[in-house]
Amino acid sequence: MLIFKFLFSTALCLLLSLNSTDGIGHQLIMVNNCKESIWPGILGSAGQQTLKDGGFLLTSNQELVIDVPERWSGRIWGRQYCNFDSNGKGSCATGDCGGQLQCRGLGGTPPATVVEMTLGSTTSPLHFYDVSLVDGFNMPVSMKPVGGGVGCGVASCGVDLNVCCPSALEVRVESKVVGCKSACLALQSPKYCCTGEYANPNTCKPTVFANLFKAICPKAYSYAFDDSSSLNKCRASRYVITFCPPN
């Protein structure tokens, strides 16, 4: 009888531990596949905590695992060509967040390629994630689940749009194109920003620039009311976010 009670208690503890994994949260595996260092920025949605104080250095070929709370939502982007002093003050050529290493609640200055995610909610256990070019482009990036089952997609813009960026949208540092603005940022018009009378999908249509982005990166959002097929759904415990993913 004593042995039976011990085996029953052990099995019960194991079952409870397996059923309680949702409370542990998830992991984001950040991978820098670029040839140079980058400085990822992280911004939690309203009411969400700031992961890694909002920013950190990721050298070429470096990986970093970040533990993420259950139901976390927010955005991640890469910053390039940054210089910071010993106090974490400085600037980045793209994606800068107030001239500081740790963004701490500040978003990135466009243009920047953005990974957006909502890892569960009070109404749904599903995870939603995408790569957005609504704020323009500065580097290729992808997000894919580790496992997760059938139907889990890959969010990605794996091509360097800077090499084919229209001259009107280019952001340059000296002679190098380091970013490609969105039409909204470049032209500052409600028609291109989907604001005012254009703040709905019936009146705000993709521009020639958005169509260009979409043709090259069909798995990414190209403008505010892009096709919802760019939004991925999954239920995995780990996701890999790769900057400069291999083609």
C-alpha positions as CSV (number, residue, x, y, z in Angstrom):
1,M,0.0,0.0,0.0
2,L,2.8,2.4,0.8
3,I,4.5,1.7,-2.5
4,F,1.2,2.3,-4.3
5,K,0.7,5.6,-2.6
6,F,4.2,6.7,-3.5
7,L,3.7,5.7,-7.2
8,F,0.4,7.5,-7.3
9,S,1.8,10.7,-5.8
10,T,4.7,10.6,-8.2
11,A,2.4,10.2,-11.2
12,L,0.1,12.9,-9.9
13,C,3.1,15.3,-9.5
14,L,4.3,14.5,-13.0
15,L,0.8,15.1,-14.5
16,L,0.4,18.4,-12.7
17,S,3.8,19.5,-13.9
18,L,3.0,18.7,-17.5
19,N,-0.3,20.5,-17.3
20,S,1.2,23.6,-15.7
21,T,3.7,24.5,-18.5
22,D,1.4,27.3,-19.6
23,G,2.3,29.2,-16.5
24,I,6.0,29.1,-17.2
25,G,5.7,31.2,-20.4
26,H,7.7,30.9,-23.6
27,Q,11.1,31.5,-25.0
28,L,12.4,33.7,-27.8
29,I,15.6,32.5,-29.3
30,M,17.3,35.6,-30.8
31,V,19.8,34.8,-33.6
32,N,22.1,37.3,-35.3
33,N,22.9,35.8,-38.7
34,C,24.1,39.2,-40.1
35,K,27.8,39.9,-40.9
36,E,27.9,42.7,-38.3
37,S,26.6,43.4,-34.8
38,I,23.1,44.5,-34.3
39,W,21.2,45.9,-31.3
40,P,17.7,44.4,-31.0
41,G,15.1,46.7,-29.5
42,I,12.0,45.4,-27.6
43,L,8.8,47.2,-26.7
44,G,6.0,45.6,-24.8
45,S,2.4,46.5,-25.5
46,A,0.5,48.6,-23.0
47,G,0.6,47.0,-19.6
48,Q,3.3,44.5,-20.6
49,Q,6.7,44.3,-19.1
50,T,9.8,45.4,-20.9
51,L,12.0,42.4,-21.7
52,K,15.8,42.8,-21.4
53,D,15.3,46.5,-20.4
54,G,14.2,47.1,-24.0
55,G,17.6,46.6,-25.8
56,F,20.9,44.8,-26.0
57,L,23.9,44.0,-28.2
58,L,23.9,40.9,-30.3
59,T,27.2,40.3,-32.1
60,S,27.5,38.5,-35.4
61,N,26.6,34.7,-35.1
62,Q,25.5,35.2,-31.5
63,E,22.3,33.7,-30.0
64,L,20.4,34.7,-26.9
65,V,17.5,33.0,-25.3
66,I,14.9,35.3,-23.6
67,D,12.2,34.0,-21.3
68,V,8.9,35.5,-22.0
69,P,5.8,35.6,-19.7
70,E,2.6,33.9,-20.6
71,R,0.3,36.2,-22.7
72,W,3.1,38.6,-23.5
73,S,2.6,40.9,-26.5
74,G,4.9,43.5,-28.1
75,R,7.3,44.2,-30.9
76,I,11.0,43.5,-31.6
77,W,13.2,45.2,-34.2
78,G,16.9,45.4,-35.1
79,R,19.1,48.5,-34.8
80,Q,22.1,48.9,-36.9
81,Y,25.4,50.9,-36.9
82,C,25.1,51.9,-33.2
83,N,27.6,53.5,-31.0
84,F,27.1,53.7,-27.2
85,D,29.3,54.9,-24.4
86,S,29.8,53.2,-21.0
87,N,26.6,54.7,-19.8
88,G,24.5,53.3,-22.7
89,K,24.2,56.7,-24.4
90,G,24.7,57.1,-28.1
91,S,22.7,56.5,-31.3
92,C,21.9,54.1,-34.1
93,A,21.6,54.7,-37.8
94,T,18.3,52.8,-38.0
95,G,15.8,51.9,-35.4
96,D,17.1,54.2,-32.7
97,C,15.1,54.6,-29.5
98,G,16.0,58.0,-28.0
99,G,19.8,57.5,-28.2
100,Q,20.0,54.8,-25.6
101,L,21.1,51.2,-25.5
102,Q,18.2,50.0,-23.4
103,C,15.0,51.4,-25.0
104,R,12.9,51.0,-21.7
105,G,9.5,51.7,-23.1
106,L,10.5,53.6,-26.3
107,G,9.8,52.4,-29.8
108,G,12.2,52.4,-32.7
109,T,12.5,55.4,-35.1
110,P,11.4,54.3,-38.6
111,P,12.4,52.9,-40.9
112,A,12.7,49.6,-39.1
113,T,11.5,46.0,-39.9
114,V,9.3,45.0,-37.0
115,V,8.3,41.6,-35.6
116,E,5.0,41.8,-33.8
117,M,3.5,39.1,-31.6
118,T,0.8,38.3,-29.1
119,L,1.5,35.0,-27.3
120,G,-1.9,34.2,-26.1
121,S,-4.7,36.2,-24.5
122,T,-7.5,35.9,-22.0
123,T,-9.8,35.0,-24.9
124,S,-7.6,32.7,-26.9
125,P,-4.6,30.4,-26.3
126,L,-3.4,30.9,-29.8
127,H,-0.2,32.9,-30.6
128,F,-0.3,35.5,-33.4
129,Y,2.8,37.0,-35.0
130,D,3.9,38.8,-38.1
131,V,6.7,40.7,-39.7
132,S,5.6,44.3,-40.6
133,L,7.0,46.7,-43.1
134,V,4.4,49.4,-42.2
135,D,7.2,51.3,-40.5
136,G,9.6,50.7,-43.4
137,F,12.6,48.4,-43.7
138,N,16.1,48.3,-42.3
139,M,17.1,44.6,-42.2
140,P,15.8,41.1,-43.1
141,V,14.2,39.2,-40.2
142,S,12.1,36.2,-39.7
143,M,10.1,34.5,-36.8
144,K,9.3,30.8,-36.8
145,P,8.1,28.3,-34.2
146,V,10.1,25.4,-32.9
147,G,7.5,22.7,-33.3
148,G,4.0,23.8,-32.7
149,G,2.2,21.4,-35.1
150,V,0.5,21.7,-38.4
151,G,-0.5,25.2,-39.6
152,C,2.2,27.1,-37.8
153,G,3.6,29.5,-40.4
154,V,6.8,31.5,-40.8
155,A,6.7,35.3,-40.7
156,S,9.5,36.7,-42.8
157,C,11.0,39.4,-44.9
158,G,14.2,37.6,-45.8
159,V,15.4,39.8,-48.7
160,D,17.4,42.9,-48.3
161,L,15.0,45.5,-49.6
162,N,17.6,48.2,-49.3
163,V,19.3,47.1,-52.5
164,C,16.1,47.8,-54.5
165,C,14.7,50.7,-52.5
166,P,13.2,53.5,-54.6
167,S,15.5,56.6,-54.4
168,A,12.6,58.7,-52.8
169,L,12.5,56.2,-49.9
170,E,16.2,55.7,-49.2
171,V,17.9,56.4,-45.9
172,R,21.6,56.8,-46.4
173,V,24.6,57.0,-44.1
174,E,27.3,58.5,-46.4
175,S,26.9,56.5,-49.6
176,K,25.4,53.4,-48.0
177,V,21.6,52.7,-48.1
178,V,20.8,51.6,-44.5
179,G,17.0,51.8,-44.6
180,C,14.0,52.1,-46.8
181,K,11.2,54.4,-45.7
182,S,7.5,53.6,-45.9
183,A,5.5,55.8,-48.3
184,C,3.8,57.2,-45.2
185,L,7.1,58.3,-43.6
186,A,8.5,59.7,-46.9
187,L,5.4,61.5,-48.2
188,Q,3.5,62.4,-45.0
189,S,0.1,62.1,-46.6
190,P,-3.1,60.6,-45.1
191,K,-3.5,58.7,-48.3
192,Y,-0.3,56.8,-47.7
193,C,-0.6,56.7,-43.9
194,C,-4.2,55.4,-43.8
195,T,-5.3,58.2,-41.6
196,G,-8.2,60.7,-41.7
197,E,-10.6,59.8,-44.4
198,Y,-8.3,57.0,-45.4
199,A,-8.4,55.3,-42.0
200,N,-10.3,52.2,-43.3
201,P,-9.6,49.4,-45.8
202,N,-12.2,50.7,-48.2
203,T,-10.4,54.0,-48.8
204,C,-6.8,53.1,-48.0
205,K,-5.4,50.9,-50.8
206,P,-1.8,49.7,-51.3
207,T,0.5,52.1,-53.0
208,V,3.0,51.2,-55.7
209,F,5.6,51.2,-53.0
210,A,3.5,48.8,-50.8
211,N,3.0,46.5,-53.8
212,L,6.7,46.5,-54.4
213,F,7.4,45.5,-50.8
214,K,4.7,42.8,-51.0
215,A,6.0,41.4,-54.2
216,I,9.5,40.9,-52.7
217,C,8.3,39.9,-49.2
218,P,4.9,38.2,-49.6
219,K,5.0,36.9,-46.0
220,A,5.2,40.4,-44.4
221,Y,2.7,43.2,-43.9
222,S,3.3,45.9,-46.5
223,Y,0.8,48.6,-45.3
224,A,-1.8,49.1,-42.6
225,F,-4.6,47.2,-44.2
226,D,-2.6,44.4,-45.9
227,D,-4.0,41.0,-46.5
228,S,-4.5,39.1,-43.2
229,S,-2.7,36.1,-44.7
230,S,0.5,37.7,-43.5
231,L,-0.7,37.1,-39.9
232,N,0.5,33.7,-38.5
233,K,-1.2,31.6,-35.9
234,C,0.5,28.9,-33.7
235,R,0.8,27.4,-30.2
236,A,4.5,26.7,-29.6
237,S,6.7,27.1,-26.5
238,R,9.7,28.5,-28.4
239,Y,10.2,30.8,-31.4
240,V,13.3,31.7,-33.3
241,I,13.7,35.3,-34.4
242,T,16.6,35.5,-36.9
243,F,18.1,38.7,-38.2
244,C,19.4,38.3,-41.7
245,P,17.9,34.8,-42.1
246,P,19.5,32.5,-44.6
247,N,17.7,32.4,-48.0
